[in-house]
Amino acid sequence: MPPEKKRIAIVGSGCAGLGAAWALQNTDHEVHVFEKSDRLGGHTNTQTFTHGKHSTPVDTGFIVMNSATYPNLIRFLNHVKVPISPTLMTFSVSRNHGEFEWSGSGEGIFAQRENIFKPRMWRMIFDIIRFNQFALDLLTEDDSSRTDQTVGDYLEEEGYSQAFKDDYLIPMTAAVWSTSPDKTSLEFPVLTLVRFMWNHHLLSTIAARPTWLTIKDGSQKYIDAIVRSSDPRRFHFHTSTPITGVTRMNQNGKPVVEVSYKSPLSGTQESSTFDHVVMACHGDDILPLLSAKSRVPPSDKEQEILGAFQTSENVAYLHSDLSLMPLRRPVFTAWNYLTTSAPSKLKHPAGVSLTYWMNLLQHIPESKFGPVLVTMNPPHEPAPEKTQGKFVYRHPLYTPAAVRSQNRMGEIQNTSGISYCGAWTKYGFHEDGFSSGLKVAIDHLGATLPFEFKDSIRSLVNQTLDLINNDEARLRCTAAQVIDVGPKINQAIEESIRLLRHGVWASSVGAVGIVVPSITTPTISRILCDNILTCFGFPKINPASVNNIMNKIIGWNLIRFLAQQVSQSVTLGSLVAGLTIVSLGGGAPIIGLMSLLEAPAAARMIIKCACDLILILDRAFKHGGKFVTSIDIELASREYVAKPSEKGRSKRKEVHAQVMKLIPIVSKRFWNSVRISKIKVGMDEIIRSNRWEP
């Protein structure tokens, strides 16, 4: 039986309201969308940027999405034939107008060369790796005390450095959620942060991440598509029409909702009644509207839940003023966080200062348009002659109370003809808002979609928790449904070579001594082991027994790696000392040589670890067939160490000997030993020649 035809009001035309409106197109309902602004879209705000005779559309609010966690929005865009294109998502920090700068892409990490010699910088890098490796443990702990723990409390408890807080985590958190960098970022619930970062692949220091996308010619395109496909006989979009009250009432014995608004034509107060109202505005706007003229005031439960939501106001400028970018061009990234050592000096002390480099994000040629920038809460306003627009946006704040209320929204949904949606009901992103609008239309108003609805964040979190709590899943670690491990090995080799580049680079810039490579090389080796397991189709969170095997693999190779480091450091250190006594400058070339010589040792350890794990997994698949258990991996590990090869030594020793030959300790041209192309061919040959017979 088809659902009853209803008269529906949607309060707000942001991503949530538009999502609900689009989903209702295939129903018979009459739909009225109310928007207080003179345009539809909310944060979807495409403006025209002009430079001389040229002009181009530029997004100033919603800009990017990714292929992993925006399933419904991307399916919608494909359905309405709005083109999307890949873009880059990179991040930088610039403090005190360039006094300290770094970025997470390419040479930008040490674009400020003196940072190579600053312990604070290396401690930050170490803490980034540590956080990315161990923060996920929060999701595996059955500890109710963590529920309300804040980011600040967690960092203090675990002893993270001030550099990590000031120059990495706070800037990133503040930038992603547009929250205050001085306080709110540290008050963010740590479990919510870690779940979000894991779901969005932000807990991978150097691992592959999802493809980021932008809407070609601006996000206004999808608003146009929704309006264009709406039947004007049933759909009515009311702009410049602020809502002044939402009142529950009875009309001829039937519950209805009266919506009061200010007429854009006469400026007088008017009202209309509806069978159902979708509140698609900011969370903290709802209670005032429900209380304004209501004969039935909000219930205690509604006040308790909705009263927990808050927003922050942020000002964005569209401009071309490069003084609001990092000082050094190599540090330029997609997102550029601007800060000072003294927050009180900021023009917007309560807000995050962030410049989006739109030339990079939306493929706008700088040669034709010059710099195209969007800065939110700038430390100083861009030059008037370089400014083309100023916009105010509100973003949800995430406190423990807000997160608790999110989990209780189901208690008040669809009560007395009112439903709620918005990005604030989840993580605050465009997918969250758009999907919440779709869900309200599906669950409460009989809408259907031309594609399968996916609750991306909740399903990812549930999958994670299922893996943690389900003993069967943890034990079996079911691999991808492909028996042939050849493609898995190929992918694992490619991943090994990709991370090898990082390992060689990190060891070669590690300055004098063995401290930095001793930290980075084992860490990269462990990350590589995790990624190889992923290449073979295993979950990200592995049983303790599998983790123990990976630790053993790293342990096998770490002792020899450190021994080689100590040996060459002592030898070259003596040479440096001797040359320095003879000539104050004589030791400098050797000091540089010392850091370069760390690269072959790092490469050997990384390749040994990769070969060890790939061959152990190869053997495990020979044991287990289509499904591999942790027991199969343990048995394969024992065989790899103990089973004699044709030359009378274990397969592990044979493989390690071949790696030593591929990357020798002594070479006339030592840098040739870490040529990536050479190592890739050699590693492939080592794996193929040592694979287990069926």
Secondary structure, DSSP 8 states (H G I E B T S, - for coil): ------EEEEE--SHHHHHHHHHGGGSS-EEEEE-SSSSS-TT--EEEEEETTEEEEEESS---EETTT-HHHHHHHHHTT--EEEE---EEEEETTTTEEEESSGGGGGSSGGGGG-HHHHHHHHHHHHHHHHTTHHHH---GGGTT-BHHHHHHHHT--HHHIIIIIHHHHHHHHT--TTTHHHHSBHHHHHHHHHHTTTT-SSS----EEEETT-THHHHHHHHHHS-TTTEEEE-S--EEEEEEEEETTEEEEEEEEE-TTT--EEEEEESEEEE-S-HHHHHHHHHHS-SS---HHHHHHHTT-EEEEEEEEEE--GGGS-SSGGG--SEEEEE-SSGGGSSSTTS-EEEEEHHHHTT--HHHH---EEEES-SS---GGGEEEEEEEEEEE--HHHHHHHHTGGGTTTBTTEEE--GGGTTSSHHHHHHHHHHHHHHHH----SS----HHHHHHHHHHHHHH-HHHHHH----S----HHHHHHHHHHHHHHHHHHHHHHHTS-SSSHHHHHHHHHHHHHHHHHHHHHTT--SS--HHHHHHHHHHHHHHHHHHHHHHHHHHHHHHHHHHHHHHH-TTTTHHHHHHHHHHHHHHHHHHHHHHHHHHHHHHHHHHHHHTTS--HHHHHHHHHHHHHSB-TTSSBHHHHHHHHHHHHS-SS-TTGGGGG-HHHHHHHHHHHHHHH----
